[in-house]
Amino acid sequence: MANRFEDNILGLVPQEEWLDVGLTDVTRPNDPADRLFGDVKTSNLVAYWESIAAEYNVPLMAVFHGFDTEAQQTFRVPVDTHNIEKGLIKVKINQSERMRALLRSGVQNDELYDYVLNDGIRLADQVVTRTKVAKNELLATGKVTIKENNLDLTVDYGVPQGQTSLTLDFGAGASAPVDEQLEGIVSAAIAAGVTLNGFYTSRAMLNKLRKNAAIQQAINGVNMVGSLVSNSDLRAYLSEEFGLNEIITNDLTYGVEGTPSNNRPHVVAKRYFPESKVTFFSTNNGGKVGDGLWGDPPETDVAQFLDVNGSSESPYVYITQWSEKDPAVLWTKASALFIPVLYNPNSLFIATATETAGG
């Protein structure tokens, strides 16, 4: 079965196979961020973002005119397009090194094909994981930072600073009970032209609300203060009192490369979304606050990659392979161009949990 490799080169998978890998749906059903951000493939990130900005910002009002007067000129909503095409994500693996290790382990030539294919699939999954990190960072901070691999830039979505520095004070010295603080955030959103309909947080923060005395009293009465509020009762209360109908928790983690130990790779687990954050949101009619835009990475300039058997497909993640002669190495690489975009900058109100000590 070794002839499955392209041109009988050991490890070189036919391009049509990689095209199928890259076309795999990048939305993860169990990923909470994907409930609020879609995934859209587009050939022009800037044009798509500008279209979103025009559609989802608070509508401007036209004015009445006399029949013989010139129409008042309107303006386009300005958006930050400077950095949105900088979101190139890529990762590669030394395929030759991998195959030598497999052959030494007794893997037969006809099994190598599936191992190489699975390596490409794992690389694509690493690229997709980075996009989920970006979506969660936007939800947690109102911005996306790219400070890795010699890049240092920030994509600013125009979320007002006053909406990203809110607090929910659970301490005895808080200036107002937590339920009043929630009402204040909901009211501030209405004043900004949006109606909040949910929030995104950790299970720990949800439990803080369930344990809060003001919330307990509001739901079950003064005699039940100290008694943990049930999850369902809390959700019903948040929906009925504040219109927060969708409560999403995210405690998932991902891995990043840490300092090697004993010459072995070391993986450090990190949270997608900070444990102490609560992001209140206002979604569109489809239940989204934004989209993850997927563009075409530089690999699309290699014309033959998209001209496989007459194919005109455009995958989310591109898998490519190439060889070097000195040293003799075959590389497999996954790459994508990705940036999340926010429909309306006023749709996020981001709070951090604090505990002010009592006097």
BELNOR-V93682 format. One line per field, one symbol per residue. ss: DSSP state (@ for helix, = for strand, . for the rest). phi: phi as a letter, one per 40 degrees, with the letter a starting at -180 (. if undefined). Layout:
# BELNOR-V93682
ss=???
phi=???
This chain:
# BELNOR-V93682
ss=.@@@=@@@....=.@@@@@@@@.........@@@@.=====...@@@@@@@@@@@@...............................=======@@@@@@@@@@....@@@@@@@@@@@@@@@@@@@@@@@@@@@@@@@@@.====......====....@@@@.====........@@@@@@@@@@@@@@......====.@@@@@@@@@.@@@@@@@@.@@@......@@@@@@@@@@@@...====...=====...=..=..=====.....=====........======..@@@@.@@@@.@@@.......========..===============..@@@=======.....
phi=.cccccffcdgccdcccccccccddcccdccdcccbbcbbcacacccccccccccbcdccccbcbccbbcccccacccbcbcbcbcccbaabbccccccccccccgccdcccdcccccccccccccccdcccccccccccbgabbbbafgbaabcbcgcddccbbcbbcccccccadcccccccccccccccgbbcbiababcccccccccccccdcccbgccbchcdccdccccccccccbgccbbbbbbcbbbbcbcdbfgbdbbbcbccbdccbbbcbbccccgbbabccbbbcdccccdcccbcfgcbcbccbcbbbabbcaccbbbbbbaabaacbbcbdccbbbbbcbacccc
